[in-house]
Amino acid sequence: MWISRSSRLTKTLNLRFYSQSSAAAAVLHQEPEIVVTPKPQLYTYLDDLPKPNPKYSETIIAIPRTDSGKSIAAKERRDGRVPSILFEQEKGEEGGNKRLISIRNNQIKKLVNHLGRSMFESRLFDLEVKSDFESDEIIEKVRVLPRQLHLDAGTDAVLNVTFLRAPSNALLKINVPLVFIGEDVSPGLRKGAYLNTMRRHVKYLCPADIVPPYIEVDLSELDVGKKIIAKDLKVHPALKLLVQEDEPICKIKGARMEQKKGNK
């Protein structure tokens, strides 16, 4: 039986349409990919690791600030306030919306003096935003981590502070300060060697509920020629190291040349 060219073309187009429609229908009826978002895991400090000193558990009081700029910042400082920023986004290290605030200079100066700059930047605080410093009306209350602290190079006056929201489900990138212990019993140091320190901070990814105020570096068993590297540091297992595991922290080196000459 002879079939016209137009009929053959119509049949071909119908077949193509049926195939494409079937493929589309198959895609539409596929099971959707399920993305499981894990529930926030609750962490607590371990008994044998450093934890924040409750002595410095202080609520920082702030008020909203509508404008920014050098002249505004200078006026804030003249009035005894520190211009600051509170990141709205949970992962503030990635940027995001921000709230302009001002805090009392004397409160921040006291905390920085007591804790030291490095430990101030590795400690969580409650922050209350009020309509006025003397007001009882709380606009917002949030737990924060001081992300950056800017000091005047000449006077150490606090110029500004950047705060990062720190809810329980946040993971924070923190340069945790190191505290060296056990110098008095270190075999190498008792022999007259000296401690060569390569790092004073180590960066970790920390769950917000267990941010360490510092990490202890134990020198009590370190002899001459021995060293401590990043993976040797004792931290909470939930912390993730953000530097190379073999990053050198410190080493016990032989007596200094001047000491050797003096002993001749």
Secondary structure, 3 states (H helix, E strand, C coil): CCCCHHHHHHHHHHHHHHHHHHHHHHHHCCCCCCCCCCCCCCCCCCCCCCCCCHHHCCEEEEEECCCCCHHHHHHHHHCCEEEEEEECCCCHHHCCCEEEEEEEHHHHHHHHHHHCHHHHCCCCEEEEEECCCCCCCEEEEEEEEEEEEEECCCCCCEEEEEEEECCCCCEEEEEEEEEEECHHHCHHHHCCCEEEECCCEEEEEEEHHHCCCCEEEECCCCCCCCEEEHHHCCCCCCCEECCCCCCEEEEEECCCHHHHHHHC
